[in-house]
Structures are given as C-alpha cells and as structure tokens.
C-alpha cells in the first residue's frame, strides 16, 4: 500500500502484527448511503454490529458536518473526517478544521455567479445554496415539476434530505467558515473551471453522479482523506496495519491506497477499482455488509437482509 504524502505518517507507530480491533473508515455517498439519501438496513446493521464487536468506525467523507444528518449519526460512529479531509472530529472534539481564505471564497462566488453555475458553499454550520440551485436540484432528483405530475408526487412523498438540508435565500455568500465548494454541471466545461482555479484549489470531479459529469468540487490544496486518517491514527496511537477503508469515488483513492485494506464498492469508479485491494457489491446489493463479513468485522446474519 502507498503512504500518503506530506503528513506525519512516518511518525505513526506501526506494529509487526495487527491487533484484533480494526479502525474502519467509511465513505458516505455511494458507500453507506444510496442515491436516494438513505442507508440500507444491511449497512446500518453492519456498522452497529462492528462497533459492538469492538471495532472503531469513522465516517470519512467529502461532506461537511452540516450534511451529516441525524439519521446517519444515529447509526453510531466514533468520529468524523469531513470536507474530504479538511475537518477531523473525534468524540465531539475537533482535532483541526482547515478553511478557505475569504478572498478565495469571494473569487469562487463571483466567478460562478458570473457564468451561471449553480453551487453551494459547505461549512460546518450550514450548506449555503446559490440562487437557482434548488430548482436545478429538484429537476435532477424529482423530474420536471411543472409538466410531470409524477415528479411533484415524488417530491411530496419522498423529499430528498439533501435538498431539504440546504440553506436558501442567503444574499451574502462571502462566508468566512467555508470548507469547500461544490458546483453542478452547467454549460461551462469542467476544464474551464479547473483552469480558472488552477494553483489555488484542487478541482476534482464530483462524486454524486446525478450532479452531472461536469460537476465538481473545489478543495483546499494538500488536503485529502489519507492525510486526515494518518493524523487521526497518530492522535489515537493506533497502527496503520489495523485499518480498513471502503469507498466508491476518486476522492477515496488516497484513503484506499493508504489503509491496510482498501475496498471499492461495486458501483465505484473504474479507476478506483483498479487500485483497490478488493471489490465488493453495490450499495443496493449490501456491499458494505458483505465486506464487513468477509474481513471478520461481523458474522453473517442467519436471516435474509433487506435494503
């Protein structure tokens, strides 16, 4: 496995023999949560049984804390690596929080507004939506709300937690507590956005397929999940050889390479599968649960599982 660069990983004490307890790092979207924003019952059961068996479980996600809903926390986790590695929390204690500089926030907001790109700013207090973002999200998730009665019915019967969790109508988006920014696909090519912010931000493809292939995220350079994992292990005085990671997007690449066992979901990007130690099934096929059974974190249930 490769080591993450630019961190204190070399200072983490590594034992020759792994311990029984594992430290598990779990991506959210496409791994723990499906496209409808819900956690399959099999994944919930797997996480709860693994913790009951003494393993440590951490969310390791591109989401910011404001997007970790109660339905996720209630499953039970030992801590959070959020904002793609920019925020680390253990037992409600913040180890660190890296924020975008105010002048860079202004640059992003002005550029996206000028080019008609819908976006949202991620902070730990809220997810701040640009004007027009809600309408685009509703079309993507529910369908044509104006002309399709079924689209309105879908919204009323199953409101998506992500849409409901955003903060709308904020006129001043020059915030000083921004972790990163996500933008949706527009007429502006991804490469143009990437070039605009070259040298200032790490511009990566978004891991939420419904946002479109030219959607993306702007992150503080030098931040990724493996760096945060190494820092957390050092704080816990735990070993890299006891780690297991599972994810589906390319922002999980460093995490899967760094941890002793890196597992890609069946719905993962092909490039992520290529570097993973193992590939499990998709979210809907109980992939997380099956991987936990395979690597001995839990025992397989006798009854059939329903997602």
Order of alpha helices (4+ residues) and beta strands (2+ residues): beta-alpha-beta-alpha-beta-beta-beta-alpha-beta-beta-alpha-alpha-alpha-beta-alpha-beta-beta-alpha-beta-alpha-beta-alpha-beta-alpha
